[in-house]
Amino acid sequence: MSIANLLNGVAFGALLLILSSGLALIYGLRGVINFSHGALYMLGAYVAYQSVGALGFWGALVVAPLVVAVAGVALELGVFRPLEHRSHVEVGLVTFGLAMIIERVIVLIWGEDTLPVEGPGGLAGTVSVFGSGYPAYRLFIIATAAVMAVGLFVWLQRSRTGLHIRATSQDPEMAEILGVNVSRLSLLVMAVGGALAGVAGALAAPYFSVQPSMGQAILIPVLIVVVVGGVGSVGGAMTAALVLGIGQTLGNVWAPSVTVLLPYVLVIGVLLWRPTGIAGKRVV
């Protein structure tokens, strides 16, 4: 196993970590799987593509999360609130249909071609890692995911807002009785979840390029990460993201013909061993 292959797995796991953290956060509060989360990630990548020419990569990395955060708020106001008394299956199907609509709109605006995005010039080269050259940009993705994971963990554990999110995830009715503004908290969580999807999309744009199918391609791994980590658990999703990212990347090197089965074997094994996932019902 080479250092480069291992770091490739960590880099892919880092993207899954950022994206799945947002999805787990939304599920923890809303109790509904947002099937349009992959489309929000794709939207972030296209916004980065559109912005990078005028603002540069760093400007695009700021603009993309802001735009997708607004889309998350719109999703809360336009879908989750009007349907909050409907079944989870119905709401899930609506978000699935919304993902298809977003993808179609993106195709109408940008077309179906794969679009390259230029990364930051300062991270264009390689860095020596234990004597092997490795792309600096991928190390940047890993570092960004690590910083965001620590920041999210501290926010949820140490801040008053984080306490409210954890309380509402456990019992929204009791949290509201105790004075928590659940409606405002839902808006915040949808904005943060959208922003995380936007960051992941902007980071993925120079890594994978931008194409209309990227949202669908990432959605299943992210859903598996959330289920394996413990549905609604941000910490569990982070752990599962790294495990799946490393396992799938190394599997593509050693046994590419069977690697496609790895995520499904992982989710079946975890659900048989621990039906509530790695972290159980914890939010963090």
Phi, psi and omega in degrees: 000119180275157177300322181298317180295319179296316180292327175300319178295320179294321180296317177294319177297328179295319177296316177298323180300311182297314184290315183288333177299317178295318180294318179295322179297316180294316180296319181302325182269318186268337180074016182230133175287124180271098183287353176269006183296323176296325177292326177294321175300315178296319177301318177300321179294318180289324176296321177297318178300317182289329186270335191296330180294321183269325188250351187079172183298316184294323175294319178296325180292339175271317185292316184303311178298325180295316180295316182287331174297318176298320177297323177295319177296318178298323178294320178296313184285327186266341184236300189294318181290313178297335184250016188293342178260006176268168182291156179297328179295316180297316180295319178299319179294324177296316180293327177295315177296323178296323178299319179294322179294315179300317179298319181293319178298319179296320177297320179295327182276311188252353181084182185260357182287153173284130186246122178281147177236129181278129179282178180294136183300325181291346181244025184280338185269200179243159178237140179284121178237108184052041175087356180246138177285134180222140183304128182296327183295323179291325174295325177296320177300315180298314181296319180297316179297321179296315180297317181293323179296315178296316180298318180294319180297314180296318180300315183287329184269327191252338185268159177295320178297318177299320176299318179295321179296316180295320180293317181293325178296327180280317183203090184298324181293316179293321178299320180291323177298325182277004173105006178282130177279090187294324180297313179294323179295322178297319176300316180297314182295320178294323177293316180294317178299318177295318180298320177297320176296321178295319177298314180299318179295318179295321178291325182285337185303310177286338183283310185252351194073177187242130179207156186296338183272359186294330179292316178295321184296325184271342189295314182297312175303321181292318178297320179295319178301315182295319180291315180294320180290335186116108188303120182096353181264117179291315180298318178296321178296321178298315180296312181296326180298316180292319179299312181292319180299313180293314182298317182289322180291315178293325177297325177295336178275316187272318184216070186299333184289336182248355183297330181300337180275344187305311181301322182286322175297319180297313183292323178294315180298316181294319182291329176287322183279318184213090187304333180274003179089177184303314185264003182065229184256012179287147178280323181244000000 
